[in-house]
Amino acid sequence: MSTTGLRVRVAHAERAGVYPRDDDDALGLALWGRLCAAIPHGMPRPALFTFFPEVAQIVDLPPVLAAGGDVHRAIAAFASQPEAEAIAAAGVMVRRRQGRVVGRAAMVFLEWPDGRWWACAHPLDGEGQLVAQVPDDLQRAVDGAPKPAGLGAWFRRARFEGLSLRWGGELLN
């Protein structure tokens, strides 16, 4: 058994009226709207959202990214928490093609325990603002779209690897 310690900043927000339940598109669009509203005020820090019945747990992702290692495994560990209904990564992502950086984009990727996913992305210009006259790239598993490379399968991985989280020494599952 292997354990790894990492310090992260975590906030909690009530879901009621902010992060809808039982409507994939409404939840995705709520996250997307908050991200797009933040971009004109400066580059938003990437965040991981874990949605529970009453609250959203919001984790500041830069410390996780800076720690290196298997970031997707770390995200999957957050998906292992009891009663987690969905998990999302939101922020500015680097876009790559054939290993080369080709730009940056605002992106939200949202996943549910049954494998459904919802994603929206929009390219950023050289000043870090949303490129005008370009439509949002909205894709969903329910439409048969291919899952964006390198994202998701977090709940499945958590189950397959038996992942768990400890908060301050307390095992959560």
Disulfide bonds with the S-S distance in Angstrom:
none
